[in-house]
């Protein structure tokens, strides 16, 4: 492992200022240039959901940046009026080949929180498919949580009980929703990527951080909300059977976590690698 990394604030993924951290600047691109020296910065966000990651990123990049989000469902997309004009959200199944016109178009392919939707056998085919989107010299950044080690504290809180229920459901699903692919950096290396690194942090390490505690817990909470809603969509589990059940549990967690009565913990993993300038790794 390449050491610990900071929590996934969107703009930090495009910043090399934190010494010895496996991060980068898209503007340090070395692929083929056009007039004015460089083509517009291009970022693809896979599993974009509402598009919030790109919306948060947009003010930190030039307005000419191309910011494309892809998701298998358009149901959560923010309306056009609620996102910057250079953020486009499109329907796509990332497990299937992308249109040829998108191949080699992006300086950064970003993946986050797909562990809830993937089976064990899907990790490598998905990675190979996403590689087709990268320009030579482009970066692949994959961030995800370790669902096998999610915990709520203290154990007596409703939050801890809800997380325990999630873990029982997770265990009942077998090959569905496997933990983050430890070794993705090695897979990148075999595909011709350079400087491939895996890093991670325990979210509990930031429980008392003056500025990162709340955003880190909020990120964890976002994962849990999606997971509870997913359980209902898959038919329910124990006393979690309807959208009303999910809403009730979410409200209980909000009440405890907002006042600091309960906290969430797991590993958050990030793998980054750079595609060869010669075009390998496709």
C-alpha positions as CSV (number, residue, x, y, z in Angstrom):
1,X,0.0,0.0,0.0
2,X,1.2,3.5,-0.8
3,X,0.4,5.1,2.5
4,X,-2.7,6.8,3.7
5,X,-4.6,9.4,1.7
6,X,-7.0,12.2,2.6
7,X,-10.8,11.9,2.4
8,X,-12.2,12.2,-1.1
9,X,-12.9,15.9,-1.5
10,X,-13.6,16.2,-5.2
11,X,-11.0,19.0,-6.0
12,X,-8.3,17.1,-4.1
13,X,-8.4,14.5,-6.8
14,X,-7.0,17.1,-9.2
15,X,-4.4,18.5,-6.9
16,X,-0.7,17.5,-6.6
17,X,0.0,20.0,-3.8
18,X,-0.2,17.4,-1.0
19,X,3.3,16.0,-1.0
20,X,3.7,12.2,-1.3
21,X,-0.1,11.7,-1.8
22,X,-1.2,9.7,-4.9
23,X,-3.0,12.6,-6.5
24,X,-2.5,14.7,-9.6
25,X,-3.5,17.6,-11.8
26,X,-5.5,17.1,-14.9
27,X,-3.8,20.2,-16.3
28,X,-0.5,18.3,-16.3
29,X,-1.8,16.4,-19.3
30,X,0.7,15.3,-21.9
31,X,-1.6,13.8,-24.6
32,X,-1.9,15.3,-28.1
33,X,-2.7,19.0,-28.0
34,X,-4.8,21.3,-30.2
35,X,-4.7,25.0,-30.8
36,X,-3.8,27.2,-27.8
37,X,-1.5,24.3,-26.6
38,X,-4.1,21.9,-25.1
39,X,-7.6,20.5,-25.7
40,X,-10.2,21.2,-23.1
41,X,-9.8,19.2,-19.9
42,X,-12.1,16.2,-20.0
43,X,-13.4,14.2,-17.1
44,X,-15.7,11.2,-17.1
45,X,-17.5,10.3,-13.8
46,X,-18.8,6.7,-13.7
47,X,-21.8,5.9,-11.6
48,X,-22.5,9.6,-11.4
49,X,-25.8,9.4,-9.6
50,X,-27.1,12.9,-9.3
51,X,-23.9,14.3,-10.8
52,X,-22.9,15.9,-7.5
53,X,-19.2,15.0,-7.9
54,X,-19.0,16.9,-11.2
55,X,-21.1,19.8,-10.0
56,X,-18.7,20.2,-7.0
57,X,-15.7,19.9,-9.3
58,X,-16.8,22.3,-12.0
59,X,-15.9,25.6,-10.2
60,X,-12.4,24.3,-9.6
61,X,-11.7,23.8,-13.4
62,X,-11.8,26.2,-16.4
63,X,-15.4,26.7,-17.8
64,X,-14.2,25.1,-21.0
65,X,-13.7,21.7,-19.2
66,X,-15.8,18.8,-20.5
67,X,-17.4,17.1,-17.5
68,X,-19.5,14.0,-18.5
69,X,-21.3,11.8,-16.0
70,X,-22.6,8.3,-16.8
71,X,-25.0,6.2,-14.9
72,X,-27.2,3.2,-15.8
73,X,-30.3,5.1,-14.6
74,X,-31.3,8.7,-15.4
75,X,-33.8,8.8,-12.5
76,X,-31.4,10.6,-10.1
77,X,-29.9,13.1,-12.6
78,X,-30.0,16.7,-11.5
79,X,-32.1,18.8,-14.0
80,X,-30.1,20.9,-16.5
81,X,-31.0,24.1,-14.7
82,X,-29.4,22.7,-11.5
83,X,-25.9,22.1,-12.8
84,X,-23.2,24.0,-14.7
85,X,-23.6,24.2,-18.5
86,X,-20.5,22.1,-19.0
87,X,-21.7,19.2,-16.9
88,X,-23.5,16.6,-19.1
89,X,-25.2,13.6,-17.6
90,X,-25.9,10.6,-19.8
91,X,-27.4,7.1,-19.5
92,X,-24.8,4.3,-20.0
93,X,-24.1,0.8,-18.6
94,X,-20.4,0.9,-17.8
95,X,-20.2,-2.9,-18.1
96,X,-21.0,-2.6,-21.8
97,X,-18.7,-1.0,-24.5
98,X,-18.9,2.7,-24.7
99,X,-19.6,4.3,-28.1
100,X,-16.5,4.6,-30.3
101,X,-16.7,8.4,-30.3
102,X,-16.0,8.4,-26.6
103,X,-12.9,6.3,-26.8
104,X,-9.7,8.1,-25.9
105,X,-11.5,11.3,-25.0
106,X,-10.8,11.8,-21.3
107,X,-7.9,12.9,-19.1
108,X,-9.5,11.5,-16.0
109,X,-12.0,8.6,-15.6
110,X,-13.3,8.7,-12.0
111,X,-15.2,5.9,-10.3
112,X,-16.8,6.1,-6.9
113,X,-19.1,4.0,-4.8
114,X,-19.8,1.2,-7.3
115,X,-19.3,-1.5,-4.7
116,X,-23.0,-1.6,-4.0
117,X,-23.7,-2.6,-7.6
118,X,-20.9,-4.9,-8.6
119,X,-20.4,-8.6,-8.4
120,X,-17.0,-10.1,-7.8
121,X,-16.6,-11.1,-11.5
122,X,-17.4,-7.6,-12.7
123,X,-14.4,-5.7,-11.4
124,X,-11.9,-6.6,-14.0
125,X,-14.2,-6.4,-17.1
126,X,-15.5,-3.0,-15.9
127,X,-11.9,-1.7,-15.5
128,X,-11.0,-2.9,-19.0
129,X,-14.0,-1.2,-20.4
130,X,-13.3,2.1,-18.7
131,X,-9.7,2.1,-20.0
132,X,-11.1,2.7,-23.5
133,X,-12.2,6.1,-22.4
134,X,-8.8,7.4,-21.4
135,X,-6.4,9.5,-23.5
136,X,-2.8,8.4,-23.6
137,X,-1.3,9.8,-20.3
138,X,-4.8,10.0,-18.7
139,X,-5.5,9.0,-15.2
140,X,-7.9,6.4,-13.7
141,X,-9.1,7.2,-10.2
142,X,-11.3,4.6,-8.4
143,X,-12.7,5.3,-4.9
144,X,-14.9,3.0,-2.9
145,X,-15.8,1.9,0.6
146,X,-15.1,-1.5,2.2
147,X,-18.6,-2.8,2.8
148,X,-17.4,-5.9,4.7
149,X,-16.1,-3.7,7.5
150,X,-18.8,-1.1,8.0
151,X,-19.5,-0.3,11.6
152,X,-21.5,2.0,13.8
153,X,-20.5,3.2,17.2
154,X,-21.4,3.0,20.1
155,X,-22.9,-0.4,19.7
156,X,-26.0,0.6,21.7
157,X,-27.2,3.2,19.2
158,X,-29.8,2.7,16.6
159,X,-27.2,3.7,14.0
160,X,-25.0,0.7,15.0
161,X,-28.1,-1.6,14.8
162,X,-28.9,-0.4,11.3
163,X,-25.3,-0.9,10.2
164,X,-25.3,-4.4,11.6
165,X,-28.5,-5.1,9.7
166,X,-26.8,-3.9,6.5
167,X,-23.9,-6.3,7.2
168,X,-26.2,-9.2,7.7
169,X,-27.8,-8.5,4.4
170,X,-24.4,-8.1,2.8
171,X,-23.4,-11.5,4.1
172,X,-26.6,-13.1,2.8
173,X,-25.9,-11.9,-0.8
174,X,-22.8,-14.0,-1.5
175,X,-21.2,-12.7,-4.6
176,X,-23.3,-9.6,-4.9
177,X,-21.7,-6.4,-3.7
178,X,-18.2,-7.6,-2.9
179,X,-15.6,-5.4,-1.0
180,X,-13.4,-3.0,-2.9
181,X,-10.9,-4.8,-5.2
182,X,-7.7,-4.7,-3.2
183,X,-5.0,-5.2,-5.8
184,X,-6.5,-2.9,-8.4
185,X,-3.2,-1.1,-8.5
186,X,-1.5,-4.3,-9.6
187,X,-4.1,-4.9,-12.2
188,X,-3.4,-1.4,-13.6
189,X,0.3,-2.2,-13.7
190,X,-0.4,-5.3,-15.8
191,X,-2.4,-3.2,-18.3
192,X,0.5,-0.8,-18.9
193,X,-0.4,1.9,-16.3
194,X,2.4,3.8,-14.6
195,X,2.6,5.0,-11.0
196,X,-0.3,2.9,-10.0
197,X,-1.0,3.3,-6.2
198,X,-3.5,2.0,-3.7
199,X,-4.2,4.1,-0.5
200,X,-6.8,4.1,2.1
201,X,-7.9,5.6,5.4
202,X,-10.1,4.6,8.3
203,X,-12.9,7.2,8.5
204,X,-12.6,6.9,12.3
205,X,-9.2,8.6,11.9
206,X,-11.2,11.8,11.1
207,X,-13.9,11.7,13.8
208,X,-12.3,14.5,15.7
209,X,-10.8,16.4,12.8
210,X,-11.8,20.1,12.9
211,X,-12.8,20.4,9.2
212,X,-12.9,16.8,7.8
213,X,-15.0,15.1,10.5
214,X,-18.4,16.3,9.2
215,X,-17.8,15.7,5.4
216,X,-16.3,12.3,6.1
217,X,-19.3,11.2,8.1
218,X,-21.6,12.7,5.5
219,X,-19.9,10.6,2.8
220,X,-20.5,7.5,4.9
221,X,-24.1,8.5,5.5
222,X,-24.6,8.8,1.7
223,X,-23.4,5.3,1.2
224,X,-25.8,3.9,3.9
225,X,-28.8,5.8,2.5
226,X,-28.1,4.2,-1.0
227,X,-27.6,0.8,0.6
228,X,-30.9,0.9,2.6
229,X,-32.8,2.0,-0.5
230,X,-31.1,-0.8,-2.5
231,X,-32.2,-3.4,0.0
232,X,-35.8,-2.4,-0.5
233,X,-35.4,-2.5,-4.2
234,X,-34.1,-6.0,-4.0
235,X,-37.1,-7.2,-2.0
236,X,-36.4,-6.2,1.5
237,X,-34.7,-7.8,4.5
238,X,-35.9,-8.4,8.0
239,X,-37.9,-5.3,9.1
240,X,-36.6,-3.3,6.1
241,X,-39.3,-4.0,3.5
242,X,-40.6,-0.7,2.2
243,X,-39.5,2.8,1.3
244,X,-41.2,4.0,4.5
245,X,-39.1,1.5,6.5
246,X,-35.9,2.9,4.9
247,X,-37.0,6.5,5.5
248,X,-37.7,5.7,9.2
249,X,-34.2,4.2,9.7
250,X,-32.6,7.0,7.8
251,X,-34.3,9.6,10.1
252,X,-33.1,7.7,13.2
253,X,-29.6,7.8,11.9
254,X,-29.8,11.5,11.1
255,X,-31.0,12.2,14.6
256,X,-28.1,10.4,16.2
257,X,-25.3,11.3,13.9
258,X,-26.1,15.0,13.6
259,X,-25.7,15.6,17.3
260,X,-22.7,13.3,17.6
261,X,-24.4,10.5,19.5
262,X,-23.3,8.0,16.9
263,X,-20.5,7.7,14.4
264,X,-19.7,5.6,11.4
265,X,-16.5,3.8,10.4
266,X,-15.0,1.8,7.6
267,X,-12.1,1.8,5.2
268,X,-12.2,4.1,2.3
269,X,-10.0,3.0,-0.6
270,X,-8.6,5.0,-3.5
271,X,-6.6,3.6,-6.4
272,X,-5.0,5.8,-9.0
273,X,-2.9,5.0,-12.1
274,X,-1.8,6.7,-15.2
275,X,-2.3,5.2,-18.7
276,X,0.9,4.8,-20.8
277,X,1.6,7.6,-23.2
278,X,2.1,4.9,-25.9
279,X,-1.6,4.0,-25.6
280,X,-1.1,0.7,-23.7
281,X,-3.7,-0.3,-21.1
282,X,-6.6,-0.3,-23.5
